[in-house]
């Protein structure tokens, strides 16, 4: 530990609760010095990551602390334990002299994100197969072509040919490119690894899922949407803005991109490759702290999205997704009467994972609540407390139904 860094040591006896799921205002995380801790969640949404029984050197509570959101897990001491308590404002100082600690946290977060992302793919997109590499790029290209998004399709077909020169769909890709080429007014930009600052026009593909990852990106201007493509829809995972980082999982783990990135508006990005990333770890701890915070926020969000998949009522799913977006932005319902989301109905349908036809039907039911309006193609709510009330109502109804089903089973 850095000599100037003063960390507290805390003892818990066996069977003591250290953190509790749902508790707000997480302000510190813990590194286990001795003993064992069991980490669990109230709702077992998917098979948990391996290693939910933690020992010396492991850490927990980082996601909630660094993201500034409520706890997403409960930690129970299963032996007497001694913990190192790290407050959020101590994190930069902690990693400044301890690069291995920073990398351990970042790499664990990256692996956790990929695991959860694949789980969300299976549950939301009904897709049992994980992305197995560049061959998936052809599927992305086919989706764009089917939906007349020719610039995006052209990009994906070219990438497929680049990374799968002997793939089974090479001839199809060549024929598609010939048909599309006359309609491409501005060919996709090609950047070298040495070009650090890059500009993309609105709707340009930055990278697509399945593409090998060689860089992460920091948004300097504009915004970028992170998406997944299925046969029938484009699922919006996030809209990132100036200061945000994306593409880090592929760079850290040398695996294919788990999602695609498209310029949501004209944007300027800074590209960071593997060689200068290693240098940044040593020289720019503030960047590593920022990356850790962003990963924590994404993990928190994906847990919430996974929980959303378990809500049975389709309208309840929509209300819950709106609540998640409010929580994500840390909107204080006590301070806001109304609120304008930065997305519209189609984006909300994509977030929840409905087909377009099903989503439109549910969206009509949502708009029957006159608290909602569409203003400038964005969802506007006149009373944001209505979202919290409705979200809580549907969750309560599901809990009651689950309880009744459990009573019938044991009767």
VEXMARNU-426069 format. One record per residue (C-alpha): z, x, y; residue in one letter. Coordinates in steps of 0.25 Angstrom, whole numbers, padded with zeros to 4 digits, always signed. Layout:
BEGIN
ZXYa
...
This chain:
BEGIN
+0000+0000+0000x
-0002+0005+0014x
+0010+0012+0020x
+0011+0003+0032x
+0009-0010+0024x
+0022-0017+0021x
+0021-0027+0010x
+0032-0036+0004x
+0037-0036-0010x
+0041-0050-0015x
+0048-0053-0029x
+0046-0066-0036x
+0054-0070-0049x
+0047-0076-0061x
+0042-0090-0060x
+0042-0089-0044x
+0030-0095-0037x
+0024-0085-0027x
+0013-0093-0021x
+0009-0107-0023x
-0005-0114-0023x
-0008-0122-0011x
+0003-0116-0002x
-0003-0113+0011x
-0002-0101+0021x
-0003-0090+0011x
+0001-0077+0018x
+0002-0067+0008x
-0002-0062-0006x
+0005-0054-0017x
+0002-0042-0025x
+0010-0042-0038x
+0019-0029-0039x
+0026-0033-0052x
+0027-0045-0061x
+0017-0056-0064x
+0012-0068-0057x
+0004-0080-0062x
-0006-0086-0052x
-0011-0100-0055x
-0018-0112-0048x
-0014-0127-0049x
-0028-0131-0052x
-0035-0123-0063x
-0049-0125-0058x
-0055-0114-0066x
-0051-0104-0076x
-0042-0095-0068x
-0046-0080-0065x
-0040-0071-0075x
-0027-0064-0071x
-0019-0076-0066x
-0007-0069-0070x
-0005-0057-0061x
+0002-0044-0062x
+0005-0031-0053x
-0006-0028-0044x
-0012-0042-0044x
-0011-0051-0031x
-0011-0065-0028x
-0011-0075-0016x
-0022-0066-0009x
-0032-0077-0009x
-0023-0087-0001x
-0017-0076+0008x
-0030-0070+0012x
-0038-0083+0014x
-0026-0089+0021x
-0027-0102+0013x
-0017-0109+0003x
-0013-0103-0010x
-0023-0106-0021x
-0014-0101-0032x
+0001-0101-0037x
+0007-0088-0041x
+0019-0088-0050x
+0028-0076-0054x
+0028-0076-0069x
+0037-0063-0069x
+0046-0058-0058x
+0036-0052-0048x
+0036-0042-0036x
+0024-0045-0026x
+0019-0038-0015x
+0017-0048-0003x
+0005-0046+0006x
+0003-0054+0018x
-0011-0058+0023x
-0010-0049+0035x
-0006-0037+0027x
-0019-0037+0019x
-0028-0028+0027x
-0017-0018+0028x
-0015-0019+0013x
-0029-0016+0009x
-0031-0006+0020x
-0024+0005+0012x
-0027-0002-0001x
-0041-0003-0004x
-0039-0005-0019x
-0030-0017-0016x
-0041-0023-0007x
-0052-0021-0018x
-0043-0027-0029x
-0041-0040-0020x
-0056-0041-0016x
-0061-0038-0030x
-0052-0049-0036x
-0056-0059-0026x
-0070-0056-0028x
-0069-0058-0043x
-0060-0071-0041x
-0071-0076-0031x
-0082-0074-0042x
-0074-0081-0053x
-0071-0093-0044x
-0085-0093-0039x
-0090-0094-0053x
-0080-0105-0056x
-0084-0113-0044x
-0099-0111-0048x
-0095-0118-0062x
-0087-0129-0056x
-0095-0133-0044x
-0109-0129-0047x
-0107-0133-0062x
-0113-0119-0065x
-0107-0112-0077x
-0115-0100-0076x
-0110-0089-0066x
-0121-0081-0059x
-0126-0071-0068x
-0134-0063-0059x
-0147-0062-0051x
-0154-0072-0061x
-0146-0083-0053x
-0154-0080-0041x
-0166-0087-0046x
-0158-0100-0047x
-0154-0098-0033x
-0169-0096-0029x
-0173-0109-0036x
-0162-0117-0029x
-0167-0113-0016x
-0182-0115-0019x
-0178-0129-0025x
-0172-0133-0011x
-0183-0127-0003x
-0174-0116+0003x
-0186-0106+0002x
-0180-0094+0009x
-0168-0094+0000x
-0176-0096-0012x
-0185-0084-0008x
-0173-0075-0007x
-0168-0079-0020x
-0181-0078-0028x
-0183-0064-0022x
-0169-0060-0026x
-0171-0065-0040x
-0183-0056-0041x
-0176-0044-0036x
-0164-0045-0045x
-0171-0051-0057x
-0184-0045-0058x
-0185-0048-0073x
-0178-0062-0072x
-0184-0074-0080x
-0187-0081-0066x
-0194-0069-0060x
-0208-0076-0061x
-0203-0089-0055x
-0196-0082-0044x
-0209-0075-0040x
-0217-0088-0040x
-0206-0095-0032x
-0207-0083-0022x
-0222-0085-0020x
-0220-0100-0017x
-0209-0098-0008x
-0214-0085+0000x
-0224-0093+0009x
-0212-0101+0015x
-0203-0089+0018x
-0204-0086+0032x
-0193-0076+0033x
-0191-0068+0020x
-0177-0065+0016x
-0171-0052+0022x
-0169-0040+0014x
-0158-0031+0018x
-0154-0017+0012x
-0140-0013+0008x
-0139-0004+0021x
-0142-0016+0030x
-0128-0020+0034x
-0130-0031+0044x
-0139-0042+0040x
-0145-0055+0046x
-0148-0068+0039x
-0155-0080+0045x
-0149-0094+0041x
-0151-0098+0026x
-0155-0084+0022x
-0150-0080+0009x
-0140-0068+0010x
-0139-0067-0005x
-0139-0077-0017x
-0130-0079-0029x
-0134-0070-0041x
-0139-0059-0031x
-0132-0046-0034x
-0122-0043-0023x
-0123-0030-0015x
-0116-0033-0002x
-0105-0042+0005x
-0108-0048+0018x
-0100-0050+0031x
-0105-0061+0040x
-0106-0056+0054x
-0114-0068+0060x
-0117-0082+0055x
-0113-0089+0042x
-0117-0088+0027x
-0116-0098+0016x
-0111-0095+0002x
-0118-0103-0008x
-0121-0106-0023x
-0134-0111-0028x
-0135-0121-0040x
-0147-0128-0045x
-0144-0140-0036x
-0136-0136-0025x
-0131-0125-0015x
-0116-0124-0015x
-0110-0119-0002x
-0098-0110-0005x
-0095-0105+0009x
-0100-0103+0023x
-0096-0090+0028x
-0096-0085+0043x
-0095-0073+0052x
-0085-0063+0046x
-0086-0068+0032x
-0089-0060+0020x
-0097-0064+0008x
-0104-0058-0004x
-0092-0049-0008x
-0091-0053-0022x
-0104-0048-0027x
-0102-0035-0019x
-0088-0033-0025x
-0091-0036-0039x
-0106-0032-0040x
-0110-0046-0046x
-0120-0056-0042x
-0118-0065-0030x
-0110-0077-0034x
-0115-0085-0022x
-0126-0085-0012x
-0126-0082+0003x
-0135-0089+0013x
-0135-0087+0028x
-0129-0101+0034x
-0134-0097+0047x
-0140-0084+0053x
-0130-0073+0050x
-0128-0058+0051x
-0121-0051+0039x
-0115-0038+0036x
-0118-0033+0022x
-0108-0024+0015x
-0112-0017+0002x
-0103-0011-0008x
-0103+0003-0003x
-0099+0000+0011x
-0089-0011+0006x
-0081+0000-0001x
-0080+0007+0012x
-0076-0005+0019x
-0064-0007+0010x
-0059+0006+0014x
-0062+0005+0029x
-0062-0009+0033x
-0049-0016+0027x
-0051-0028+0036x
-0064-0031+0030x
-0058-0031+0016x
-0047-0040+0021x
-0058-0049+0026x
-0065-0049+0013x
-0052-0052+0005x
-0049-0064+0015x
-0063-0070+0013x
-0062-0068-0002x
-0049-0075-0002x
-0054-0086+0006x
-0066-0088-0004x
-0057-0088-0016x
-0048-0098-0009x
-0060-0107-0006x
-0066-0106-0020x
-0053-0110-0026x
-0053-0123-0017x
-0068-0125-0021x
-0064-0124-0036x
-0053-0134-0034x
-0063-0143-0027x
-0071-0144-0039x
-0060-0150-0047x
-0059-0162-0037x
-0065-0174-0045x
-0068-0183-0033x
-0081-0179-0026x
-0077-0184-0013x
-0064-0177-0015x
-0071-0164-0017x
-0078-0165-0004x
-0065-0168+0004x
-0058-0156-0003x
-0070-0147+0000x
-0069-0151+0015x
-0054-0148+0014x
-0057-0134+0008x
-0066-0131+0019x
-0055-0135+0029x
-0045-0126+0022x
-0055-0115+0021x
-0057-0115+0036x
-0042-0117+0038x
-0043-0129+0046x
-0030-0134+0050x
-0030-0149+0049x
-0018-0151+0058x
-0027-0144+0069x
-0040-0151+0067x
-0044-0165+0068x
-0059-0164+0065x
-0067-0153+0059x
-0082-0149+0057x
-0085-0142+0044x
-0096-0131+0045x
-0104-0138+0034x
-0110-0151+0031x
-0111-0161+0019x
-0121-0153+0011x
-0112-0141+0012x
-0100-0149+0008x
-0108-0155-0004x
-0112-0140-0008x
-0097-0136-0007x
-0092-0146-0016x
-0103-0144-0026x
-0109-0158-0027x
-0124-0160-0029x
-0131-0165-0016x
-0133-0179-0021x
-0118-0180-0026x
-0113-0173-0013x
-0121-0182-0004x
-0114-0195-0010x
-0100-0188-0009x
-0103-0184+0005x
-0106-0198+0009x
-0093-0202+0004x
-0086-0191+0012x
-0093-0196+0025x
-0088-0210+0023x
-0075-0204+0028x
-0078-0206+0043x
-0070-0194+0046x
-0082-0185+0042x
-0095-0184+0050x
-0107-0175+0050x
-0109-0167+0063x
-0120-0157+0064x
-0122-0157+0049x
-0107-0153+0047x
-0095-0161+0041x
-0086-0165+0052x
-0072-0172+0049x
-0065-0179+0060x
-0051-0178+0053x
-0050-0166+0044x
-0037-0172+0039x
-0045-0182+0032x
-0051-0171+0023x
-0037-0166+0019x
-0033-0180+0016x
-0045-0183+0008x
-0045-0170+0000x
-0030-0172-0003x
-0032-0186-0008x
-0043-0183-0018x
-0035-0171-0023x
-0023-0180-0025x
-0031-0191-0032x
-0036-0180-0041x
-0022-0175-0044x
-0018-0189-0047x
-0029-0191-0056x
-0026-0178-0063x
-0012-0182-0065x
-0016-0196-0071x
-0025-0189-0081x
-0014-0180-0085x
-0004-0191-0087x
-0015-0198-0096x
-0017-0186-0104x
-0002-0184-0107x
+0001-0199-0109x
